[in-house]
Amino acid sequence: MLTTPERLLFLLLLLATTYLTTRAIQRLVRIIARGRGRPDWWMGMRRAWEAARKSITFSPVFRARLGPSLLHAFVGWAFIYYFLVNLGDVLEGFIPDFLFLGTGPVGNLYRLGVDVLSVGALVGMTSLLIRRFALRPPELNIRETTPLHPKARAGIRRDSAIVGGFILVHVGSQFLGQSFAIAETGADPWQPFASAVAGLWSGFSETALTVGDHIWWWLAIGSILVFLPYFPYSKHIHLFFAPLNFLLHPVRPSMGTLDALDFEDESVEQFGVARLEDLSWKGLMDAYACIMCNRCQDACPAYETGKVLSPAALEINKRYFLNQEGSRLAAGEASEQTMLDFAISAEAVWACTACGACVEVCPVGVEPMRDILEIRQNLVLTENEFPEQLQTAYRGMERTANPWNIPAEERLKWAEGLDVPTIEQNPDPEILWWVGCAPATEPRAQRTSRAFAKVLNQAGVNFAVLGTQENCTGDAARRSGNEYLFNQLASANVETLNQVDAPRIVATCPHCLHTLKTEYPAFGGQFQVIHHTEYIQELMTSGRLQLNGDQTLENVTFHDPCYLGRQNGIVAAPREALGLVDIQLQEMPRNGSGSFCCGAGGAQFWKEEEAGQERVSADRMREAEATGADTLAVGCPFCMIMLSDASQNGMQVRDVAEIVAERVS
């Protein structure tokens, strides 16, 4: 129990730390409020249970790096439990002869939890500090070629040391304080670890034990009072912002779905993001939620292939800039630098493939890909600065409604000699087949179209295509920042599709699927869209397609297109379709939602790849060839083109539709 002077000292320190911490938190709130929009708190209330489950179990953390994740969880679980522990310690310090939660079953279980979680936190944090400062695994580093805030490299290590030291002092002092108390009162079977340590103090006098008890109490509780004002500026603040991210992240049909821009508002002078305050509130909050674990960097195809882009560096740079100049934003002033000046280079912006791997792997819901795409919008629409090669694709989409610049009257040349009715010829189809620009115009991708037409006809499907009415969906325009061009294409396509009013749309390209399904609702287009591999699987399962038994194809591996598996969750259908034609797959290590990009996304297909150690497609193709398979199955025309170009050892790259078409009758 504390003496009267100790109580007064504690209250004074509590008032001081509360004041300083409150000011820091108010600063954070004002900074985040500078972002576009406002969080939907009602949606947050509906997500409360799910957010609590993720926050308490740390389940998103366990998707990668199992060992370090478990150590992190030991620390995190103790941190949560210590809200109760610290309350109990303060009450026991102030109230004479008070034992928090008593000596009954509840109190016994409580003390067991304190004992076990304290040891877990001490082991976990010690191991994590050894890992960072002694072992220094490469995944915790960011290459020197990647732009990083000048204070970040040393600052991250210093912050880790401060946070780690605080946890060791705080938890260690509480644990040792318990051991001193046990040495005074006798062993406690519900605190086995503390009881074991208490034996070390068996020779201490009662006075020494009492003094030690007070010292450990002050180190345990006092360390909190000292640390709290620093807490909002440390990486440790993610412990509060990560649950807020789970709770409040905007509702989107897919991680890649972008918000439409209002080009009718004449008061708007800038489109996209130039400065930090141009981001949404979520984009600003992401900087505080980021735990600087670099998982996004590990998953990024641009970073892995030696390019300057690191999504982790982007979020770290945002955080350090806010710590340094956030008071300007909090006061309503404009930031002095653009994001290209401090957060990310233009080269890095244009290296992004918009695959979404950084978003998918992040354990706390941070979305660096969205920042990059919004920066592209500003570069294209406001600054008119973008890679010259994109001009060809833009010109084609503007003049002929496709990036290949193929005249509309040639849109159906691929179907010559095949029974492929247009919507004029068959105005009431069972499905409308959205062929897509690449399958309609690019020679290798046309094989997919011809194969899928064969499958549809063999199954007796009543289908139609738009033919000359089909325009590019605008995916490449939107991903590269040309939102105005995308707006034009989307509006025209939605008008056409609403007039056709087909029951279902089948898309041969995942990018078309994604755009029609998740982007067009903002333009008035609510369509039921499925991928052609889904439809093939459906036809096989229903018995409308039968194996002919004439073809033997072994040693196949499947590449999950980013906008099929990760962005839209379609993982099982292409595999089931191949399985139904008696093909056993050899999976690549990175598959499903964790697949690696082919390098075409984010409009990369239409420009030269940024400088690096190798092409993204070469990295992925090497992984495919390492399986020993003879054939790489794909479900995307852009993946087919990119990976075919990257093939060095004779591996065939074929669409699922091609493989199935050979084996059914």
N, C-alpha and C positions, 0 to 999 in steps of 0.2 A: 504494500500500500504506500502511496506517495505521501510525503510530508506536505505541510501547508505551503512552504516556499516553492516546492516542486510543482504543486498544483497551479500556483499563480504563474510560474514560469511557463508551464505548459499552455495555459490559457492565453498568455501574451503571444507566445509563438504561434498558437493556432489562429489568433486574430491576424497576425502579420502574414502568415502563409495563405490564409483564406483571401485576404485582400489582394495579394500579388497574383495568386492563381486565378481568382475571378477576373482580374484585369486581362490576363493572358487569354482566358477562355472567351471573354467578350471580344477580344481582338480576332480570334479565330472565327467566331460567329459572323462578325462584320465582314471579314474577308470572303467567306463562303457566300454571304448574301450578295456580294458584288457580281456573282455569276448569273447567267441567264436563267430565267424560270424560278420555280419554287418547288420544293419537295411535296409529294402527296402524302400527308401524314395519315390520312384515312387508309390509304393503301398500306402504309407502314403498320397500322394497327392490325390489319388483316394478315400481315406477314409475321406478326410478333412471335408466334410459336416456331415457325421455320427459322427465323433469325436467331432465336434463343437456342434452338437445337444446334445450328452451325457454330454459334459462338461458344457453347459449352463443350461440345464434343470435338471441336477443331477438325471436323471431318474434311473440309476443303483443303486443309494443310496436308493431309495424308495422301493426296493424289500424286505426290512426287517426293523423293528423298525421304524414305521411310525412317531411317535412323535419326537424322536431325529433326524430322517432324515429331517424332516421339519425344525427343528431349525438349523440344519447344512446347509440346503439350504438357509435359510435367511441370514446366514453369508456369504455363498459362492456367492450368487447373489450380495450382497453388495460389496464383494471383486472384482468381475468382473467389476461392475459399477464404482468402485472407481479408476480404471485406468483413466477413463475420469475425475472423480471428482478431483483427485490429479493434473492432468494436468491443469485443470481450476483454481484450487487454486494457483498454482505456477505462472501462467500467470497473475492472478489478483493481486498477490503480487508484481510482477515486473513491470506491465504496469499501468500507471496512469489512473484512471477513467475507467478501463476496466471491463466489466461484461461478463463473459464467456457465449457464445451463445446468449447474448442479452436478451431483454424483450419480444420478439415475441413468437409465438406459440412453436417453438422449445425450446427456452430458458425456457419457462414456464413449459413444460413437463419435461425438464431436471431437473429443481429445484424440481419439484414434486417427481421425481424419487429419487433424493438425500435425500429428507426429509423422504419418506416412507421407502426406503431401509436402511437408517441410523438407524431409530427406529427398523426396523426388525433385523438388525445385533446386535444392543445393547440388544434387548430382547433375541434373539437367543443365543448369546454368554454368557450372564449372566445366562440363564437357563442351558446351557451346563456346565458351571463352577460349578453351584450348584449341578448339577447331578453328576459330577465327584468327587467333593471334599466334598459334604455334604451327598448326597443320596448314592453314591458309589454302584451302581447296580453291581451284581455279574458278569455280562457279560463283564465288563471292567477289570476284574481281571484275572490273570493266576495262577493256582494252584502252591503251593510251591514245589510240587513234579516234576513239569515240569522244565527242565533246561532253565534258563533265564540268560542273561548277568548280571553280578553283579551290573552294573550301571543302568540297565533298569527299575527296579521297581520304584526307586526314580526318575530316569531320565525322565520317561514318565510323571509323575506328575509334575515335575519341568518344563518340556518343555510345557506341557499343560497350566501351570500357566503363563509362559512367553508369549506364543502365545496369550492366552486369554487376558492377561493384555495389550499386545500391541494393540490388536483389539479394546478393550474398550477405551484405551487412544486415539488411532488414530481416530476412528469413533466418539467417544464421543466428542473429541476436535473439530473436524470439525463441528459437529452438534451444539455444544455450540457457536462456532465462528459464525455460521450462525445466531443463536439467538441474539448474540450481534450486528451483522450487521443490523438485522431487528429492534432491539431496537433503532438504530440510524436513520433508514430510514422510519420506519413504517411497519405495518403488511403486509405480503405477502400471499395472498390467495393460492398461489401455494406451500407454505411451511407451512401447517397447524400446524404441530407438533412444528417446530422451532418457529413459531409465538406465539404459546401458551406459550412456555418457555420464549420467549422474554418479556412477561409481568412481569416476575420476576425482570427484570432489569430496569423497568420504572423509578425508582427513582435515577438511576446512572447518574452521570454527563457525558457530552460528552467526557471529557478527560478519565474518567474511562472506558467508553465503547471502546474508541480507544485503550487504553492500553490492555484491555481484549481481544479485537479483535486480537492484535498482539500476545498475550500470547497463545491464542487458535490456531492461525495459526502455531506458532512454535511447539506446542505440536503435532499438527496434522501432519505437514510435517516433523518436526524434528524426530518424532518417527519412521518414515519410514527410514530416513537416519541412525539412530542408529540400527534399526532392520535388515536392509538388509544384512550386513556381517554375521549375525547370521542365517539368513534365510536358506542358503543351508545346515546347520547342524541340522535344526529343523524338526519336523514332518510336518511342514507347507509346506515343499518343494513338498509334494504330489500334491499341487495345480498346479504345472507345469508338474510333471512326470505322473500324471494320464492321462491328455490329450495325452501325448506322448505315453502312453501305448495303449490308444484307437487307436491312429494314426498308430502305427508301429508294433503292435503285429503280429508275423509271421502267415502266412496263413496255416491253418491246417484243414483237413476234420472233425476233432473232437478234443475236448480238451485233450483226452487221447492218441492221436496219437503221438508216439515218433519218433525221427529221427534215421535212420539206421546208424550203425557204420561201418567203413571201416576196415575190418579185413585183407584186401589185402595190406594195407600200412604198410610195415615193419619198417618204421621210428617211428611208434606210440609205445610208451613205456607204456602208461597208457590209460585205457578206463574208461569212467565215470567221476564222479566228486569227487575229494578229497579235494581241496581247493577252496576258493572263486573264484580265477581267472580261474578255470576250468569250471565255469558256462558259459552259453551263455551271450551275452550282455543283453538279456532280463531278465535273472535270476539276474544279478547285478542291472539292473534298477528297478526290482520289489522291491528291498529293499528300494528304495527311493520313489516309488509310494505308498507303503503301508501306510494306514492312521491309523494303529494300533487300528482299531475298534473292532477286535476280532470276526467279523461275521464268518470268516472261522472256528474259534475255536468252535463257537456255532454249526456249521453244521457238524463238524468232528465227525464221529461215534466213533473213537478211544478215543477222548477227552471226549465225552459225557459219555462213559462207564468207565471212571476213569483211562485211560491209560496215559502214560507220554507224548504222542505226542500232540503238539499244533502247527498247521500250522502258527498261528499268532506269536508264540514265535520264530519259525524258521526265519521269515522275520524280526522280531524285533532284534534278535541276529545278523543277517547279517548287519542291519543298524548300530547298536552300534559298531560292530567290524570295519565297514568301517569308522565311525566317529573317532574311536580311532587309527586305523592303516592304513587307506586308503591312506595316503601319500606314504606308501611303494608300494602299488599297482600302484598308479599314477606315481611313479618313475620307474616302470617296474620291481620292485623286487618281489620276491615270498613272500607270506604271511607266517608268522611264525607258524601258527597253521592250522590244518586241520579243516574242518567243523564239524567233530565229536568231536573236542576238545572244540568248543565254540558255535556252532550253533544248533546242534541237537545230541542226544545220539543215539547209535546203537539200543537200545531198542525202541526208538521212530521211527527210520527209519523202523524197521520191524513191527511196529504196524499199518502202513498205509494200508488201504484197496484199495487204488487207485480208490476210488469211484468218485472223481472229485467234491465232494460237496464244497470243499474249493475254487476251481476255479470258480464254477458256482455262488456262492453267493458273491464273492468279487466284490465290486462296482467299483474297479479301475483296474481290469484285471490282478491281481497278480496270479501267478501259483505255489504255494508251492509244489503241488503234483509232478510236473516235477522235481524239485530239489531233492525230496526224491527218485524218481525212478532213477535218474542219480547217486545219491550217492550209491544206491543199485548196479548199474552196476560196480562201482569201487570196492565195497566190494566183489562182486562175481568174476569178471573177473581179477582184479589186485591183490586184497588182499586174495582171496579165503576164505573169511569169510562170512558165512551165516548160518542160522538155520539148524541144522543137519537133521531135518525132511524133508527139501526140497530135500535132496539127493535122497530119494525114488522116488519122482516125476521126478527129473532130470534123474535118471537111467532108469525109465520107458520110458520117452520120447526119450532117446538116444537109447535104445535097441529095443523097440517095437513101438515107435512113439506114445505112449499115456501114460499119467502119472499113469494110473492104472496098467500098465505093463501087459496088456492083449494081447496075441498073435494076430497077424493080422488075422489069420484064424478063430478066434472067434468073429471077429468084427460084424458079422451079425447074431449071435445066437439069439439076441433079436427078430429078424424078423421071426423066425421059425413058420410056419403055416400061415403066412401072404403073400400077394402078393406084394412083394417088389423087383422089378427088379434092377439088377446092370447095370452099364453103358455098360458092355460087352453085356448084354442081350438086352439092349435098348439103342443103341448108339446115337439116335436122340430124346432126351426127350424134352418136353415142359419146364420142370424145372429140375435142378439137386438139389437134396435134400442133403445138408450137414448135416448129422445126429449129429456129434459131439461126443467127447469121453464119456462124462457123459451119454447122452441118449443112447449110444451104449453099455455101460458096467456097469453102476451103476443100481442096481435093481429098486430103486424107480424112477429114471429118465427114465428107460426103458418104464415105463407106458406112458410117454409122447410120445415116439417114436411109440409105438403101436397104441396110440390114433390118432396121426397125420397120420400114414399110413392108418388107417381106414377112416379118413376124406378125404384123397387124393383119395382113391379108390372109396368112395361113390360119390365123385364129378366127377369121370371119368377123373382124371388128368393123362396126359402122363408124368410120372416122372421116375427118376432113381437115384440110390445112387452109390457112389464109392465103397462101400463094403470094401474089403481088401486093396484097394488103398488109402483109406481115412486115413490120419495121423492127429495127434493133430495139431491145428493151431499154437500152441506155445505161447498162451496168458499168461499162468502161468509162462513160462520161461522169457518172456519179462518183465512182471510186477514185477518179483522178481529179475531182474537184470542180468539174464543169457542170454545176448543178442547173444552170440555166438551160443548157442543151438537154440534160436529162429531163427537166421539167417539160420541155416541148415534146420529146419522144413519149414520155409517160402519159401525158394528156391525150395525145393522138391515139396511142394504143388502148388506153382505157375506153375512149369513145368507141373505137372499133369493136373491142371485146364486149362492151355493154350492148351494142347493137346485135352482135352475134348471139350472145346469151347462151353459150354452150354449157351443158351440165357439168362437164369437167374438162380441164386442160391438162394435157400431158406434154411436158417439156423435155427435150433431149439434152439440154445444157443446164447444169446446176445454177449457173449465173442467171439464166432466164427464169428458172424455177424460183430462185430467191427473190428476184425483182418482181415478178408477177405476183408471188404469194405474199411477200412481206413488205414490199415498198409501195406497191400500187394502191393498197387500201387508203393511203393518205391522199390519193388523187381520185378517189371515188370508185375504185375498182375492187370489188370483193369477189374473188374467184377461188374456186376449188382447184388447186394445182397439185399435180403429183409428178414425180420423176419417171422417166421411161423405164428405169430398172424396177421401180415399184409396180408399174403396170405390167411389165413382163412377168414378175413374180405372181401378180394377181391372175394373169392369164394361165400360167402354169398350174397354180393351185386349184383354179376352177375347172381344170381339165380341157380348156379350149385349145391348148397346145400339147402335142404329144411328141415324145422322143422318137427320132427315126432310127437311131442306133447305128448310123453310118459313119459318124466321126469319133475319133479318139483324140482327146486333148488332155495331156497330163502336165504336171508341173506348172501350175498357174498360181500367181500371187495377185492380190488386188490392191490397187491404190485408191484410197478414199479421197475424192476431191474435197477441198476445204469447204466449199459452199454446198456440199451435199451432206457430209458427215458432221463436221463441226458446227457449221452455221445453221443447219436445218435438221440435224439429228437423224438423218437417213443413213443408217449403218447396216442394218440387217437385210434389207430388201435386195441389194445387189448380190450379197453373199448367198442368200436363199435362192435367188434366181439361178446362180451358177450351180449351187448344190442340187437343184431340181433337174439339171441336165447332167448330173453325175460327175461334177468336177469337184475335186478336193483341193482346197486352197492351202497354200503355205503362207501364213501371215508374216508380214514385215514387222519388225519390232515396234515401229510407230504406225499405228493403225487406228481406225475408228475416229473418234473425236480428237485423238492425239496424233492424227496423221501429219505428215510433213508436206509442205506445199510443193507444187510443181514449178512455181516461179512465175505463173502467168497472171495471177490475180492482182487486183488494185491497178489495173490497166498496164501492168508491166509488159504484157504481151505486145503492146503497141509502142514500146520504147526500148532503148538500149538499157540493159541491166546495169545498175550502178557498180562501180569498181569494187572488187573484193578478191578473195582467194580463189573462188570458183563460182560457177553458176548454180543457182538453187536447183535447177533441174538435174544437174550432174550429181549433186549430193543425193537427191532422191533416187535417181536411177542406179547409183552405186548400191544403195540399200536394197533395191529390188533385185539387182543381179546377185547380191550376196545370198539370197534365199536359194539359189540354184534353180529357180524356175526358168522355163523356156519362154513363157508368155506372161506379160504384165497386162492384167485386165483393168480397164478404167471405165468411168461413167461420165466423162466430161470431154468435150471436143478439144478444149484448150489443154487439158492434161495430156490428151493423146498427142497433140502436136509438139508440145514442149518435151515430153519424155521420149517421143520417137526421135527427135533431134538429138537428144542426149544419149541415146543408146550407142554403146561402143562395142558390145560383145554379141551382137546379133539377136538380142532379146526382142521378140515381137511385142508391140503395144497395140492392143485391140480393145474396142469397146465391148461391154457385156452384150449388147445387142448383136454384134457380129458373131460372137461365140455361140450365143443361143440360136441365132438364125441358121447356123450350120447343122444344128443338132435336133431341130424340131420339124415336124411335118403337119 
